[in-house]
Structure formats: C-alpha cells, structure tokens
C-alpha cells in the first residue's frame, strides 16, 4: 500500500461508515453549535478614503470579540479565487500515484501532502481531512517544489499567492494602525513566513462522529482562509459558531472572530480559485501520486488526515494540498505547484498574489491598531507565505469523524476562503460555527500576534467539521515570520505596569515546539504557548 492511499479522498467514496480510527471519542465530537449571522463582515474598499478610520475600528472590535472576520472587495479577483479552488479540487482528485511524491510525515518539509493531523502515525484518532501545505515566499525559491499536477497548479497558485499576500499586507497594516503601532509594524520580519495550507474535507458518511480539524488557535500573525463549503467554526462565549462561506470572500482570523467583505480580492478570482481546487481534488489518483508525501518538510505536499498519518490512532476526514504561496507573478515557487488542472498555476498565482496583498493590508491595520511603528509586520515577520487546501469529502458519519482537530495557527496571519459550512471557533469554552459569507475571507489571529501584542490580541482556536451531503474545501493562506526571526512582545506594549507576558524566542524554535505539541496524543487543556509564558 502506497502512502498516498492513506489519503481520505483516495478511499472515502465507497465508505458507508467511518473506520474505527476516525470515530472521535464522545468528548471530542461536534455537538451543539449555531451558524452565526453576527460575525462582522468588513469591506476593504473603505481602506482608502474617509471610511478608513471606521474600518480600522471595526477590525479591532471584531478582533476583540471574535478573533476572526470575513473580507470582501479584497483585491483578489473572483476568477482567480474560483480557478484556485478548482485547481485544488483537481489536485485532491488526482490519482494516488500523482500524489505519492508529495506525501510526507516530515513536519518541516516546505511542501507536504498529508492526511489527518501533523503526526498521523501517533494519533489515537484521525481527522477527516487531507492537507497540502507549502511555503509561498519567496516564490522564486519555493514554486519549483510545488505540485506539478494539475498542469496549471504552479501558474495559478503563483497568481493566487501573490494576490493573497497583497491582501494580507493591507489587512495587517490596518490592524497595525488600529492598535496604535508604528507604521509598518507587521512588515518585514513579522510576516516573512508566508505559506498556504489547503485542507480537503471529503464528504463524510458520519460527520457527527468525525472531526475535520480539532479546535485550535493559529500561532501565526495573520491567517487568511478561502472556503466554499460550510465547515469552519469558531468558539465564542464557550459556544461554537459556524462561519458561513460568503462567495468570493476571505476569512481573516485574528484575536476573536470577524468576517470581512470588500477585501480587494475579486469575487471572480475567489470563485475561479475554488473551482481549480475542486478540479484538483477530483483528479484521478494517478495524477495525485507525484504530490503525495509523508515528509512534513516537503515544500509541496499532498497528504491525508494529519501531518503524520502512519502514527495516528485516528484519522481526520480530509485530504490536504500544501505548498508555498507566491508574493508576485514571477515567483519561482509556482514551478513546484501542481500542473493539473491545466490552469492551476495561472489562477492560483493570481489568487495567491491578491490574498497576500489583502493579508499585508490587514497586518498593516493591526499594526496601526496596536500602535506599532509603520510596516512593523512587513519583511521578516510576514516573509513565510504558504497555502494549505483542505478537502473534506461528504462523510457517512460526521458525528463520529473529524475534519481537522481544534488548534490555533502558529503564523502571523491566517486567511481562509470557504464556501461550505464546516469551520468552527472556540470562544468562552464553547464551539461556534462560522457561517460562510459569499466572497468573504476568514481572517484568523494566530499565536504570533497574541505574543507580539503582549496578550492584547487573542489567537483563535478553531476546528473543521464534516457533513454528509456536500464536499467542503477550505483554502488557507498564511504568512508568518522567517525561521530566524526573533519574536517577543513589542516594546510599545511592555511597561512597568504592563510587564511582558511571553518570553522572546526564535521563530524556528517555536515551530519545532508547536509541532511537538501537536504530536502529543493527550493534550488535555495544554496550549502551545505554555513554554513561552512568563
């Protein structure tokens, strides 16, 4: 049996019930949650002009209340988003043989395809998802490691990565301004680590028994998610709230939960990207085989369940394509992306570039809001960019399975695009479903923003759930610090009356400890921030 045959998407179509190792213990199953209509939706079109101040305040308020928001008018075209999603769908539908070379259990592989969580072999229960994760910056260094199938994967994902990176920068700049940080606080070292995590959650036969991804908070500075199918949930006031996918919108994850619209990424690009991902995950197994890998450190990787399928006791109901994102159209990382579907690289390049722009804008806003120096998150702090496309097929027993376990991201910013419900966040001890909004992104505040703000911002713990009727793809674009970046509370948030809550550390060390944390079988209420608390 090849490693790629562990991918949920390679065998779930004939599943009438969940395998035993995908059935979550009762205490870990998704129970009560609601799809919220109250998650803030922000229009990035107001970034320039008289509405900027109000937009910044909306971002900060949403970050405090939800740790997440969706954005529209974000600059990433609808066509690119749709094409990107279509390519990911094609990727996860490639033949197992085409995915095999990307499959890896090496957490540090720059391009990695894996199933369930980070450490499949050591999991007691697996998540119902496959994940492709790869870096997206610098493009010229990472594209060649991206999947070469579908044929247009690298071309489209380069465009997508570049656009998403632009969006990310804009968002971080707005956050920066809203927090009262110096201009550009999130630029440079803070956002040098840019990557993408594509989670594929196939339809689950028993979604009430499974989990797509466990509750968690991202450790990054900013998380950007593109999704088409409901599945993302956030936790607020101890209740899980579903994030309803908004057409052509990105989910921006920050200190609590908030959804943004008018984010600069065009509706057409968002739709096209999603279509590309759908096509990718629908490709014959043979077209997937070359991308499959259990090497966590592989820059372009297709995998199933978590990061280490072989060591998992229970698998997640998802397949994932992971590869670096691109910051500009000429970024060489695109050459490593899947070459099937044919337009994958072209569309995802556009999408990646636009989402990156939005991410930068969001980080700039966060920088401003935190009172940090201008451009704080630009450069090293947002240099690592990547994409993770998770495919969650319909699950026969969703109550027994999980798409992805609860977690917080380790990056600077996480941006999520989703169209189908499945994302849930944790707030006040309760899981809340994040209702996908058309053309919106979910922006998640990862661990790095919580640490840099000295606890003023809160990382968002989230998870992915499955359903019986509709496949769900979530497109996650993240940007994070470079490996050598030194992270700690910003000086603007440390004083005699407000001493530092966290230690200063090198980001590479944080990544390794984060991976070790995820590999533990019994996390209980432990947090990956534990070793860094003062």
Secondary structure as the mmCIF struct_conf table of DSSP 4:
data_model
#
loop_
_struct_conf.conf_type_id
_struct_conf.id
_struct_conf.beg_label_comp_id
_struct_conf.beg_label_asym_id
_struct_conf.beg_label_seq_id
_struct_conf.end_label_comp_id
_struct_conf.end_label_asym_id
_struct_conf.end_label_seq_id
HELX_RH_3T_P HELX_RH_3T_P1 UNK A 3 UNK A 6
BEND BEND1 UNK A 7 UNK A 7
HELX_RH_AL_P HELX_RH_AL_P1 UNK A 8 UNK A 11
HELX_RH_3T_P HELX_RH_3T_P2 UNK A 12 UNK A 14
BEND BEND2 UNK A 16 UNK A 17
HELX_RH_3T_P HELX_RH_3T_P3 UNK A 20 UNK A 22
BEND BEND3 UNK A 23 UNK A 23
HELX_RH_3T_P HELX_RH_3T_P4 UNK A 26 UNK A 28
BEND BEND4 UNK A 29 UNK A 29
BEND BEND5 UNK A 32 UNK A 32
STRN STRN1 UNK A 33 UNK A 35
BEND BEND6 UNK A 37 UNK A 37
BEND BEND7 UNK A 39 UNK A 39
STRN STRN2 UNK A 41 UNK A 43
HELX_RH_3T_P HELX_RH_3T_P5 UNK A 44 UNK A 47
BEND BEND8 UNK A 48 UNK A 49
TURN_TY1_P TURN_TY1_P1 UNK A 50 UNK A 51
HELX_RH_AL_P HELX_RH_AL_P2 UNK A 52 UNK A 65
TURN_TY1_P TURN_TY1_P2 UNK A 66 UNK A 66
BEND BEND9 UNK A 67 UNK A 67
STRN STRN3 UNK A 68 UNK A 72
BEND BEND10 UNK A 73 UNK A 73
BEND BEND11 UNK A 75 UNK A 76
HELX_RH_AL_P HELX_RH_AL_P3 UNK A 78 UNK A 92
TURN_TY1_P TURN_TY1_P3 UNK A 93 UNK A 93
BEND BEND12 UNK A 94 UNK A 94
STRN STRN4 UNK A 95 UNK A 95
HELX_RH_3T_P HELX_RH_3T_P6 UNK A 96 UNK A 98
TURN_TY1_P TURN_TY1_P4 UNK A 99 UNK A 102
STRN STRN5 UNK A 103 UNK A 104
TURN_TY1_P TURN_TY1_P5 UNK A 107 UNK A 108
STRN STRN6 UNK A 109 UNK A 117
BEND BEND13 UNK A 118 UNK A 118
HELX_RH_3T_P HELX_RH_3T_P7 UNK A 120 UNK A 122
BEND BEND14 UNK A 124 UNK A 124
STRN STRN7 UNK A 125 UNK A 127
BEND BEND15 UNK A 128 UNK A 128
STRN STRN8 UNK A 130 UNK A 135
BEND BEND16 UNK A 137 UNK A 138
HELX_RH_AL_P HELX_RH_AL_P4 UNK A 139 UNK A 142
HELX_RH_3T_P HELX_RH_3T_P8 UNK A 143 UNK A 145
BEND BEND17 UNK A 146 UNK A 146
BEND BEND18 UNK A 150 UNK A 150
TURN_TY1_P TURN_TY1_P6 UNK A 151 UNK A 152
HELX_RH_AL_P HELX_RH_AL_P5 UNK A 153 UNK A 178
TURN_TY1_P TURN_TY1_P7 UNK A 179 UNK A 180
STRN STRN9 UNK A 181 UNK A 184
TURN_TY1_P TURN_TY1_P8 UNK A 185 UNK A 186
STRN STRN10 UNK A 187 UNK A 190
BEND BEND19 UNK A 191 UNK A 191
STRN STRN11 UNK A 193 UNK A 219
BEND BEND20 UNK A 220 UNK A 221
STRN STRN12 UNK A 222 UNK A 236
TURN_TY1_P TURN_TY1_P9 UNK A 237 UNK A 238
STRN STRN13 UNK A 239 UNK A 246
TURN_TY1_P TURN_TY1_P10 UNK A 247 UNK A 248
STRN STRN14 UNK A 250 UNK A 254
BEND BEND21 UNK A 255 UNK A 256
STRN STRN15 UNK A 260 UNK A 261
BEND BEND22 UNK A 264 UNK A 265
HELX_RH_AL_P HELX_RH_AL_P6 UNK A 267 UNK A 281
TURN_TY1_P TURN_TY1_P11 UNK A 282 UNK A 282
BEND BEND23 UNK A 283 UNK A 283
STRN STRN16 UNK A 285 UNK A 285
TURN_TY1_P TURN_TY1_P12 UNK A 286 UNK A 287
BEND BEND24 UNK A 288 UNK A 288
TURN_TY1_P TURN_TY1_P13 UNK A 289 UNK A 291
STRN STRN17 UNK A 292 UNK A 292
STRN STRN18 UNK A 293 UNK A 294
TURN_TY1_P TURN_TY1_P14 UNK A 296 UNK A 296
STRN STRN19 UNK A 297 UNK A 304
BEND BEND25 UNK A 305 UNK A 305
STRN STRN20 UNK A 306 UNK A 307
HELX_RH_3T_P HELX_RH_3T_P9 UNK A 309 UNK A 311
BEND BEND26 UNK A 313 UNK A 313
STRN STRN21 UNK A 314 UNK A 316
BEND BEND27 UNK A 317 UNK A 317
STRN STRN22 UNK A 319 UNK A 324
BEND BEND28 UNK A 327 UNK A 328
TURN_TY1_P TURN_TY1_P15 UNK A 329 UNK A 330
HELX_RH_3T_P HELX_RH_3T_P10 UNK A 332 UNK A 336
BEND BEND29 UNK A 337 UNK A 337
BEND BEND30 UNK A 341 UNK A 341
TURN_TY1_P TURN_TY1_P16 UNK A 342 UNK A 343
HELX_RH_AL_P HELX_RH_AL_P7 UNK A 344 UNK A 369
TURN_TY1_P TURN_TY1_P17 UNK A 370 UNK A 371
STRN STRN23 UNK A 372 UNK A 373
TURN_TY1_P TURN_TY1_P18 UNK A 374 UNK A 374
STRN STRN24 UNK A 375 UNK A 375
TURN_TY1_P TURN_TY1_P19 UNK A 376 UNK A 377
STRN STRN25 UNK A 378 UNK A 381
TURN_TY1_P TURN_TY1_P20 UNK A 382 UNK A 382
STRN STRN26 UNK A 384 UNK A 409
BEND BEND31 UNK A 411 UNK A 412
STRN STRN27 UNK A 413 UNK A 427
TURN_TY1_P TURN_TY1_P21 UNK A 428 UNK A 429
STRN STRN28 UNK A 430 UNK A 438
TURN_TY1_P TURN_TY1_P22 UNK A 439 UNK A 439
STRN STRN29 UNK A 441 UNK A 441
STRN STRN30 UNK A 442 UNK A 444
HELX_RH_AL_P HELX_RH_AL_P8 UNK A 447 UNK A 452
TURN_TY1_P TURN_TY1_P23 UNK A 453 UNK A 455
BEND BEND32 UNK A 456 UNK A 457
STRN STRN31 UNK A 461 UNK A 461
STRN STRN32 UNK A 462 UNK A 464
BEND BEND33 UNK A 468 UNK A 469
STRN STRN33 UNK A 472 UNK A 480
TURN_TY1_P TURN_TY1_P24 UNK A 483 UNK A 484
STRN STRN34 UNK A 486 UNK A 487
HELX_RH_3T_P HELX_RH_3T_P11 UNK A 491 UNK A 493
BEND BEND34 UNK A 496 UNK A 498
BEND BEND35 UNK A 501 UNK A 501
STRN STRN35 UNK A 502 UNK A 502
STRN STRN36 UNK A 505 UNK A 506
HELX_RH_AL_P HELX_RH_AL_P9 UNK A 507 UNK A 519
BEND BEND36 UNK A 521 UNK A 521
TURN_TY1_P TURN_TY1_P25 UNK A 524 UNK A 525
TURN_TY1_P TURN_TY1_P26 UNK A 528 UNK A 529
HELX_RH_3T_P HELX_RH_3T_P12 UNK A 530 UNK A 532
STRN STRN37 UNK A 533 UNK A 533
#
